[in-house]
Amino acid sequence: MDFLASFLTHEFLGKETWIWLAFVGTVAALLAFDLGVVNKNDHEIGVAESLRLSALYIAIGLGFAVVVWHLYNNEYATASIDPQLLAVTGVERAWMAVQLYLTGFAVEKTLALDNVFVISLVFTYLAIPRMYQHRVLFWGIIGVIVLRALMIGLGAALVSQFSWVLYVFGAFLVLTGLLMLRKGDADPDMSKNKVLIWLKGWMNVTPTLHGSRFRVQLPDPQTGKLRWFATPLLLALFFVEIVDLIFAIDSVPAIFAITSDPYIVYTSNIFAILGLRALFFALAAMVHRFKYLKYALAMTLVFIGSKIFLGDLFPGGKFPAMWSLAITMSLIGGGVLYSLWRTRNAPATGHG
């Protein structure tokens, strides 16, 4: 019992182990509910069901801010590695943590919208039926959770040892945002996508689906012996994982530019991604309505990257968390409203 108590109270990345385990348990329960209850049988998820599930996940993600407030309003926050949280105490620290969490949640959710657009294109290109798309997205999220944990752990280690890394992240985000503004909203040609071309060359993929199976045993065309082949479903899953890796190169520096606290970074990341999987089917049908959101996202990245440098002008060397939340929400909300207004008469061209 003494060993268990020592393990649970051991500090890991600024939080006691039991706090991390409680969060992982919460995510596991949500995934079990998703797979075992909501999607026990493969079926086509409609827009209405997608929106209902999305509202549930968004409510859970926003509701987690209450947990953040509690954790940072007492001794559990004393080991935080974010200097702006260590500079304040009590209720002031709790509200600052909530503001940082909500800013990160909003930014990660918006960044993931770009992810949805690319994934919907590949589902269309590979002719993945809607009833099997959730299967790919579900197993894809498992890989995302592990991948983000590794990248955030590495990022936290770098930031804690080399504070100048944040300036590198900031410059990278500004450059990325400017490149997004220049690129515009041109649709990529999936037949020329280098990732898909490489995956098809690396994997033996069947020309058609085999139900909901990722792999299938078939006779080898040359030897006639049975061997394992990947189905287009597995090809789509691998592509989803690689796409997330590519997008994480933007999203992980973005959240670290908001806060260097690993717990806020990871929880805001995961709750944003969990909800997005549910929202995918509604967004895929309405992706044409968010045509101009990329410009707002680009400006958000430029702002988040810039505030790393602007922070030196403020007391404590940090851009105020409340200002950051207000400006971020204004940019994202303005982008959503402007897109919906400009595309109000546009015909549906959703993918997937």
N, C-alpha and C positions, 0 to 999 in steps of 0.2 A: 504493500500500500504506500509506503514511503517513496518507493521508486516511481510509482504511478503519479503520486502527488507532485514529486519533483519534476517529472516529465511534463505534466500538464501546465505547471507554472513556469517552466523554462522559457526564457525570452527568445523569440525567433522573429527577426526582421521587425523589431519594434513592438511586438505584441506577444503575450503569453501564448503558449502552444494551444491551450484549450479554446482560445478565441478563434484561431485559425481553423481548428477542427470543427468548431460549431458552424463556421461559415461553409466549409466544405460539406458538412452534413446537410446543411440547408440546400445547397446546390444539388447534391445527390438526391434529396427527397423531391425536389422540383423536376429533375430529370426522370426519376422513377414514375412520378405522377404523369408526366408527359407521355412516356413510352407505354406505361402499364395501364393507364386509364383513358387519357384523351385519345391516344393513337394506338390502342391495343390491336386494332385491325387496320391494314392498309386501306386508306380511303382518300378521296380527293377533298382537300380542305378548301372550302369556299371562302369568299371575301368576308362574309358575315362571321363565320367561325374564327377566321384569322383575326379579325378586329376584336372579337370578344376575348380571345386568348391574349392578344397583345395588351388590351386594357388591363387584364389581370397581372401580366408580367411587369408592365409599367408601374402599376400600383404597388407591387411588391418592391420594385427597384426604388421608387420614391419613398415607400414606407421604411426602407432600410435606413434612411436618413435619421430616423428616430433611434435606431441602434447606434449609429455613428455618434449622435449627440450624447447618448448615455456613456459610451466608451471613452469619449474624449472630455467628459465632464468630471472625471475622477482619476484615480491613480493609474488606470490602464493606459493612459496616454503619456505617462512620464518618460517612456522609453522611445517615443517617436523620434525619427531621425530627420524630420522636417523642422528646420530652425524657426520658421514662422509660427509653428504650433507650439514649440518649446518656449517661445518668447511671451506667451500669454498663458493664463490659467483659468480654471473653473468654467463658468458659463461662457465667457468670452472665447475660450479655446474651443468649447463645444460648438458654438455657432460658426466659428471659423472653419472647423472640420466639416460641418454640414455644407457650408458654402463651397468648399473645395470638392466635396463628394458630388454635389449636384452639378457643378461646373464640369467635372470629369465625366459624369454620367451623360450629360447633354452632348458634350463633344464626341465621346465614344459612340453614342447612338447615331449621331449625324455622320461621322466618318464611316460607320458600318453601312449607311445607306448606299454609298458608292459600291460597297461590297455586294449588296443585293443586286444592283444593276448588272454587274459582271456575271454573277452566278446565274441570274435569270437568262442572260444571253447564252451561257454554255448549256443550260438545261434545254433551251430551244434548239441549239445547234446539234446536241446529241439526242434529241427527240425523247427526253425523259418525261414520261407521263406525270401529271400532277399528283396522282395517287402514290407515286414512289419518291417524289421529291423530298417529302418530309423525312423519309428514311435516310437519305443522303445527308440532309441538314442535321438530323439528330446525331448521327455518328460523327459528323464533322465537328459538332460543338464539343464533343469529348476531346478530340485532338486540340481544339482551340484552347480549352481550359488548361491543358497540360502545357501547350506551347506558350501561352501568355504567362503562365507561372514561371517558366524558365526564363523568358525574356525580361519579365519584371524583376525577378530575382537578380539577374545579371545587371540590369539597369540600376537597381538599388545599390548593389555593391559598387558599381562605378561611381555613382553620384556621391555615396558616403565617403569614398576614398579620394575622389578627384572632383572637387566642386566645379572646376572649369568645364566639365563634361556638359553641364546644363547650358552653357553658352554655345557649345557645339550643337546641342539639340535645338536651341533657339534659332541659330543660323540655318540649320537644316529645314526647320519648319517654315521659315520665311521664304527660303528658296523653293520649297515644295509648293507653297501657296501661290507664289508668283508664276511658277510653271503651270499650275492648274488654271490660273486665269488666262494664260496665253494659249493653252491647249483648247479651251472651250469645251463643248459638249458633243463632239463628233463621236458617232458610234464605232467601236472597234470591230474589225472584221475577224470573227472567231476562226474562220478557216485558215487565217494566217497567224493565229496566236502561237507564239513560240513555245509556251508552256504545254499547250495541247499537242503540238507537233512532237515535242520531246517525249511526252508521256505515251503517245501512240507508238513511238519508236522503241520505247523501253518496255512496254507491256504488250502481251499478246491479247488483243481485245476482240471479242466476238462481234460480228457485224450487227447483231440484234440483241435485244434484252432477253433475259430468261427469268421472267417474273420479277420478284424482289431480291433475287440472289446477286451477290457481288462477284462470286466465282462459280464456275461450272466445269465439270469434267466432260471433255469431248475427245473424239479420236483425232490424233495428229494428222494433218493433211498429207504429210510425207511418210510417216512410219505406220500410221493406222493405230498406234497405241494410245490408250487414254492418257490425257494430260490435263493439267489445270489451265483454264483460260479466264481472263478477267472479262467481266461484262461492262457495257457502257456505264452501268451504275457505279462500278468501282472506279472507272476512269473519272466520272464526275466527282466522286468523293475525294480522290487524290487532288483533283483540280481545286476543289473547295479549300482543302488544307493549304495548298501552295498559295492560293489567292489570299488566304488569311495571313500567311507569313509575309507576303508582300505588303498587305495593308497594315500589318503590325509595325512595319518599319516607319510608318507615319504615326500610327496611333500611340505607340509606347512613348516615343519622345514627346508627343503632344500632352499626354497625361502627366509625365514627369516635369514638363514645363509649367504645369498647374500646381503640382505638389510632389514632393519627393517622399511622402509617407507611403510605404509599400502597401499597407492595409487599405488605404483609401484608393490607391492606384488600382489594385487588383479587384477589389469589390465593385468599384464603378465600372471597370472593364467587363467583368463577367455578367453583371446584371444587365448592362447595355446589350451584350451579345445574346444572352438568354432570351430577352424579349424580342430581339430582332428576328430570331428564327420563327417565332410565332407570327410576326408581322410580315414575313417574307411574302406570303401568298396574296395579301392585300396590296403590298407595295409593288409586287411584280405586275399586278393588273393595272396599277395606277402610276407606273414609273414615268409615263409621259407627262404627268401633272407636276413632277418635281424637276423639270428640265433646267431651271435656273438655280436650283439649290447648290449646284457645284460651285457657283461663283461665291455664294455666301460661305460655303465651307472653305473655299480658298482664302477668303478674307479673314475667316476665323483662325486659320492656321497662321497667317501672317501676323495677326494680333497676338496670338498666344506665344509665338516665337519672339515677337518684338518686346513683349512685357518682361522677358528675361533680362533684356538690356535696360528697359525703362525702370525696372525695379530698383536699380542703383540710385535713382533720383528720389526715392521715397524712404521715410524712416524705417530702419530695420532691413533695408535692402530688398524689400519685396513689394510688388504691385499689390494694392489692397484686394483682398479676396472678394469683397462685396462688389467692387467695381468690375473685377474680372467676370464674376457671375452675370452681372447686369449687361455688360457689353457682349459677352458670348451669347446669352439668350436673345439679345436684341438682333444680333447678326443672323443667328439661326432662324429665329422666329420671323424676321423680316424676309429671309430667303424663302421660307415656306409660303408665307402669305403672298409674296410677289409672284412666285411660281404658280400658285393656284389661281391668281388673278389673270396672269398672262396666258395661261393655258385653259381658261374656263370654257372655251369653245373648241378646244382641240379634240380630234377623234381619238378614241382609245387605240393605243399601239403597244399595250403591255406585253412583256415577254413571259415565257414559261407556260 
